[in-house]
Amino acid sequence: MDNLTAGRRWAALLALSLGGFGLGLTEFVAMGLLPEIARDLLPADYAHSAPDAVATAGWMITIYALGVVVGAPSIAALTARAPRRRLVLGLLGLMVAGTAASALAPTFELVLAGRFVAALAHGAYFGAAGILAATILGPGNQGKGVAMVIGGLTAANLLGVPLITALGQSQGWRAAYLAVAAVFALTLVAVLVTVPSVAAAPGGSPRAELRAFRSPQVWLVAATVAIGTSGFFAVNSYVAPVTTQITELSAGTVPWVMAVMGLGMTAGIAIGGVAADWNLRRTVLIGFVAMLASVVVFALTAAHPAGLFLGAFLTGAASLFIVPALQALLIAAAPDAQLMGAAVNQSSLNIANSIGAALGGAAIAAGWGYLSSAWLGVGLTVAGLLLAVVSFRTFRANTSQAAEHREPVGV
């Protein structure tokens, strides 16, 4: 990549980041448009009970998360020999098709099918585009490459999601998803024009990618991601009722709280990418400690407006600060299956989303109050920190054992 001009290099990185922006839109816009979706696709149910219809429409979110979990490792294995640029273009084409199908499908069931198809490409895109961005940046820039792509997702939370949500509320949810499909189509063209060809990893094969799952270290790091980051999702999933019921602010304040959290995410991913390339293990440990502190601050101070906004910013920043390091850690745990390692990270993050939302909801349903989800998040974050420590000790043991056999491994 040394022959690329600075302008071409940054244009390619921005094109890859635009794909992350589109993925942030398609994943999070549904949360703000569930009433419109329920009213349009489930009219009889909505007339009988609006809350029940909205809850059913929530499958738009659930089925997408399921598609990410299924698609990320499957596509990573099946495309092990595919050149990275060609793979990214194919994934973008799948996103265009699935998102457009969701917007145009006449029934709720077909809309869900379109959502599932689009989600299959989500995790694999972040994995492949992150590796591609790191290659464009050059050696020693694994964390920065991941941060560039995921940074698009954080920008979507800060800017794109409110705008697309407003479009969906005024023009209908289908218009919102057609706009998202247009973002993916624009990204496809941008990648085609700006991103150089990059060969697949030497020796890559489906068998080599799947061999990553034979490593206990991969499972341990995946569990660290799934459990440790679920603490953030236990907070994020219930920001709206905390804002209106605990802080006693208006519903119109909720988008502002989410925007502040998105601002924290943007700051966190930018700093986290640099930190991951500086020292991977320290960044993971610092990230979990910061996440723990931020969730505690949120739980203690969210009853007051200033505390709510401060806690939202800090939890957003800490949660994204750690993501590049966790992805790099998974890639290090599977050095011969880098695409699978990156894909597993995305699957684990979506599992974390499900765990945090489900356990937080269970705590609230048990009558412990809306802030109980945040205190549950504290426990989940502590568990993630402990798993990270165990993971590092396992890495050291593997490194020492490999050194005795003259087979260097490790982070």
PyMOL commands that set and color helices and strands:
alter all, ss='L'
color gray80, all
select helices_A, chain A and resi 6-41+43-48+50-57+59-78+84-104+108-137+142-171+173-194+206-214+216-228+230-236+239-246+251-278+280-301+305-321+323-333+338-368+372-404
alter helices_A, ss='H'
color red, helices_A
deselect
rebuild
show_as cartoon
